[in-house]
Amino acid sequence: MEKLKIYNTHCCGEIGDVVVGGKIDIKGNSILEQSQYLFKNKKIRNFLLNEPRGAFFKHFNIIVPPKNKKAKAGFIILEAEDNPPMSGSNSICVATVLLEKNILQMSEPVTEFFLEAPGGIIKVKATCKNQLVENIEIENLPSYK
């Protein structure tokens, strides 16, 4: 694992740091499979989620290339007990970092795009002003299919 680039961020106080750079070996044909791989292979989980970088209340999101062509970016959520398929606060943290750090192009006053979480596609609508995100709305995954 090479040096990682991580942005510290939160959504209403819930920490959801975002890993945007560095080489992490992630195997899997889908983002869900990649998430499951990272859950079983504890190396990156231990590195990020344990002291001195992590704690039980801290989450990390790893930006990965999307598998679905509709999405602009993919992300994998790492939490202390699980790698969940989706998290509203983490998706807000990811969207904010992607826009404010110019990883994705921001359009004012509104930027709309899709993210791919392990559980599927999330619609994002960001209200932006002066190259900052003022508000994020997400359309979460269905709770049943």
C-alpha positions, -999 to +999 in steps of 0.1 A: +000+000+000+014+034-010+008+067+007-030+075+009-046+109+003-075+113+028-098+143+034-113+146+068-150+154+066-183+149+084-220+151+079-238+168+108-210+156+131-208+120+118-173+115+106-170+101+071-134+106+059-128+102+022-098+083+007-092+099-028-057+088-036-032+060-031-030+025-044-051+000-025-054-036-038-091-042-041-103-074-059-139-079-072-160-075-103-185-053-087-183-026-060-202-049-037-176-077-043-148-051-037-165-041-004-168-077+007-131-083-002-120-053+019-142-066+048-125-100+047-090-087+041-084-067+073-052-049+063-067-017+051-096-018+076-071-021+105-049+006+090-077+031+087-102+022+114-079+016+143-058+042+163-041+065+156-062+073+124-095+057+134-118+050+163-152+032+167-171+063+158-152+071+126-160+059+091-139+059+060-150+060+023-127+047-004-133+062-039-131+036-066-139+036-103-176+030-109-187-002-126-220+013-138-215+037-166-242+060-152-221+068-121-194+094-120-176+077-091-179+047-069-172+044-032-168+017-005-179+024+031-158+011+060-173+013+094-161-003+127-185-033+126-193-036+089-189-024+053-225-014+047-240-014+012-251+023+016-249+052+041-266+085+036-241+105+057-212+088+040-226+095+005-230+132+015-194+133+026-182+116-006-202+139-029-189+170-010-153+160-013-156+150-050-170+184-058-151+208-035-117+191-043-124+193-081-124+156-086-158+160-103-167+192-121-190+215-101-217+235-119-233+264-100-260+267-087-268+230-089-247+199-098-264+166-103-247+132-108-248+096-097-226+077-073-222+040-071-223+025-036-219-013-030-257-014-028-264+004-061-268+038-077-275+069-057-287+102-073-270+133-059-282+169-062-257+194-048-265+231-044-233+250-049-221+286-045-186+301-048-171+267-054-185+253-022-212+228-016-241+244+004-265+215+004-266+178-007-298+159-015-296+121-022-320+097-035-313+066-014-315+030-025-348+012-024-353-007+008-368-036-011-369-049-047 
